[in-house]
Amino acid sequence: MILNSVLFGIASIIIGNIVGFIVGYFLSIDLPKVCKTWNKNYIMEISLFFTGMITFLAYNLLVK
């Protein structure tokens, strides 16, 4: 179950980034140059991973 939750978390990162790029493409705005360094620690990707992992685990624990 842990392996499946890790894979689900990785899939959440991939899908989340694709959706983010699509939304960013259609709703893009010009940001200051300082904003380009804000994601240097990959906070969004880490958040998406743990969201996917916890969602998978919670779903399996609540449904079964």
C-alpha positions as CSV (number, residue, x, y, z in Angstrom):
1,M,0.0,0.0,0.0
2,I,2.9,2.4,0.7
3,L,4.4,1.8,-2.8
4,N,1.0,2.5,-4.4
5,S,0.7,5.7,-2.4
6,V,4.1,6.8,-3.5
7,L,3.3,6.1,-7.1
8,F,0.0,8.0,-6.6
9,G,1.9,10.9,-5.1
10,I,4.3,11.0,-8.1
11,A,1.3,10.9,-10.5
12,S,-0.2,13.8,-8.6
13,I,3.1,15.8,-9.1
14,I,3.0,15.1,-12.9
15,I,-0.7,15.9,-13.3
16,G,-0.5,18.9,-11.1
17,N,2.4,20.3,-13.0
18,I,0.7,19.8,-16.4
19,V,-2.5,21.5,-15.1
20,G,-0.4,24.3,-13.6
21,F,1.4,24.9,-17.0
22,I,-1.9,24.9,-18.9
23,V,-3.6,27.3,-16.4
24,G,-0.4,29.4,-16.4
25,Y,-0.4,29.6,-20.2
26,F,-3.9,30.8,-20.4
27,L,-3.9,33.1,-17.4
28,S,-0.3,34.3,-17.4
29,I,0.7,37.7,-16.1
30,D,4.0,39.4,-16.0
31,L,5.7,38.9,-12.6
32,P,8.8,40.7,-11.2
33,K,12.1,38.9,-11.7
34,V,12.3,38.2,-7.9
35,C,9.4,35.8,-8.3
36,K,11.5,33.4,-10.4
37,T,13.5,32.3,-7.4
38,W,10.5,31.5,-5.2
39,N,10.2,27.9,-6.2
40,K,13.8,27.0,-5.8
41,N,12.9,24.5,-3.0
42,Y,10.2,22.8,-5.1
43,I,7.5,23.5,-2.5
44,M,4.7,23.0,-5.0
45,E,6.0,19.6,-6.1
46,I,6.5,18.4,-2.5
47,S,3.0,19.6,-1.6
48,L,1.5,17.8,-4.5
49,F,3.3,14.6,-3.7
50,F,2.2,14.5,-0.1
51,T,-1.3,15.5,-1.1
52,G,-1.5,12.6,-3.5
53,M,0.1,10.2,-1.0
54,I,-2.2,11.2,1.9
55,T,-5.3,11.2,-0.3
56,F,-4.5,7.6,-1.5
57,L,-3.8,6.3,2.0
58,A,-6.9,8.0,3.4
59,Y,-9.1,6.7,0.6
60,N,-7.9,3.2,1.1
61,L,-8.3,3.3,4.9
62,L,-11.8,4.8,4.8
63,V,-13.2,2.7,2.0
64,K,-11.8,-0.7,3.1
